[in-house]
Amino acid sequence: MTQSQSRSTSPASWQPGMPEREGLWIFTRLRDFIDSIANSSPARLALSAFGVVILVFTALLSLPMASATGQVTPLHQAFFTAASAVCVTGLTVVSTAVHWSFFGQLVILVGIFVGGLGTLTLASLLALMVSKRLGVRGKLIAQEAMNAGRLGEVGTLLRIVIVTSVVIEAALAVTLIPRFLVLGEGFPQAVWHGVFYAISSFNNAGFTPHSDGIVPYETDLWILVPLMLGVFLGSLGFPVVMVLHQNGLRWKKWNLHTKLTIQVSFILLAAGTVLWGFLEWDNLRTIGDMDLGDKITHALFASVMLRSGGFNLVDQNHMESTTMLLSDALMFAGGGSASTAGGIKVTTIAVMFLAITAEARGDADVKIYGRTIPEGTMRVAISVIVAGATLVSVSALLLLHISHASLDRVLFETISAFATVGLSTNLSAELPPEGVYVLALLMFAGRVGTVTLAAGLALRQRSQLYHYPEERPIIG
């Protein structure tokens, strides 16, 4: 048989364009597979996307070039750092400045940026840029990623997300770079540190490129104020930013979510500042020997960072036990929904407080600002609180068994991981690999959200065709 005869009998093995057609076929099948997941459960797609991104960044951080010594980083350390970056937490098991090379720090910074925007948000933005429009499926995915109220808001919110992130981070970097230059850093290093802190603060990540963090700048308002502003703005959430962008400061035009988020955020900020300052006022190991201005600055900074920022000016192990308990409560509360902050979210706290108030008054409905909050929203709020408390409790129990550390340190570290805060008593660095994996999974659960996690793991949605007679058990 001649060569030409051989080719004529098996054309699939040589015809031009076949590899391209096979690649297109694989891409089409992958797209259809993702579409099927998105249609059945966008929440499950969110879980899968975050998981895949964490594994990708784990692989990058495991490369020898990612470490300062040129050696391969142990898997549990690379995985924990990748999870902490993508989940915008800031907990570390190795020093960011010492252990990682410039490439490794760059990978961490990109992970923070991707995790802050959200993988589904980035995917939706990419689709919007490529096709110039979002179909219903794309809007459903983006709505799940950003907790947008209506499908009609998705396109606007997507544009606001990327514009807001870039503009705020650029403004923070432009503010910080001159200060680092004044402090004697070279231009490339000052630019790198300014950009790093800008992205880390707005995304509430808490990673620092300095080996001793921001402690050397504890009285430098030129650095502390931009960091606080970045963290606070990032904790409000993109839906709030969209409303502010459209309606400015006109309170009457704000929707209920924006009103509750901003109001509760300022209440927690003020209460946290007063209580933290009061509890640590005479503690010589933290702020006891400082003057009045520095004490107020430290208290305000701590209150902002406990909402999910993760930067610290004092050693968390030196705080009073009462301050640690206060910190646990503020971290668990967290920031706004669809923001870069973690926790159970301030709107959850607001809804539960309003429900308790309505029950105490004997009101049938939960009302605020001329609106009635649906019962379904209250059930979700209860689910978020109970699920969050359960995750923290189980994880704390496991870490107590693994580490044999004191309860206050374990509880602080556990809540910090769940709420993606990043403040640490250094327990993370002391844990064996099994403890590191527990914290990494807790960060993942805290970042994707307890409701999204439950919805993503659910095998199917049940439709009930009947309703049992009601009977009210005794409560309390």
C-alpha angles and dihedrals in degrees: 000000000000126000091251091052090049091053092047092055095048107031093158090070097060114013113129116252095025095118089051091051091048090050090049090049091052091047091049092050091048091049091049090048092052091046090053091053091046092051095047098039125353087185090061089051089053091053092047094047094050091046093051093047091052091051091049092052090045089057091049093050090048091063116106091236090061093067125071091232095049092241128125112267114231112261097243092052094047092045093048093048092048092049091047092051098044091043088048092232109129101213111139137192093192131033111272092211098042107034101040128066122223088271091051092049090048090053089051091049093050089048090054092050093048093044093047094054093037127240094254090049090054091047091051091048090051091051090048092051094047101043098025089228142057122231123214091270092051091049091050090052093048091045090055091047096050103027090238113183099222134019090236090064095054099085093047092045092050092056092045091050095058096037093047094047095049096043096047094043091048091049091050091048092049089051096048101041096068090051093054088049091052089050089060104263120141118254097255092046093046091051091048093049092045093051092043094052092043094055093038094051100044090047091048090236103135097207114146129198091210120088092226095039118222095320091109088060096050092126098033106106091182087070102028098052096053090047092052092046092049093050094045094048091047091051094057095071134234096268088059091048089052092054092047090048092052101038106021116206095332099129096195092059095052118104120237094260092056093047094050094043096051095040096049092041092057092044092053091044093053095041092047092050094050096043096043091048092047094050095046098036096107099027104120091195092064121016104337096110097042127104122255097266094051092047091054091046092051092047093049092045092050092049092052094046094047088064088071105294100113101201115125137195098187134046107264090215090061095058122104116263089244090055090051089053090050089048090052090054095047093046092049090052093054126170140296127320117266089018134119089257125093136209128087089304130247095259089059089056091046094051093049092047091050091048092052091047092050091049091050090051093045094242117158093212133046104234135179133162093356094307133107117223112224120241089238090062090053091050089052091049091052090047092051093050095045094043092048093048090047093051091048093047096049093044092048090051091052093047092048088055094044101042104026086215124147119283095242092055094044094047092047093051093044095051090043089056096044093046090044090234102135100211109137145190085207090258091125092063091048097051123103117239094271091056091047091055091050091055092044092054090046091054089051092051092047094050099048090042131244094258093049089046092052093045092048094051094046110106095211143352113252121224111202117209097186139047126213121223112272122250123173117219121209111270123199 
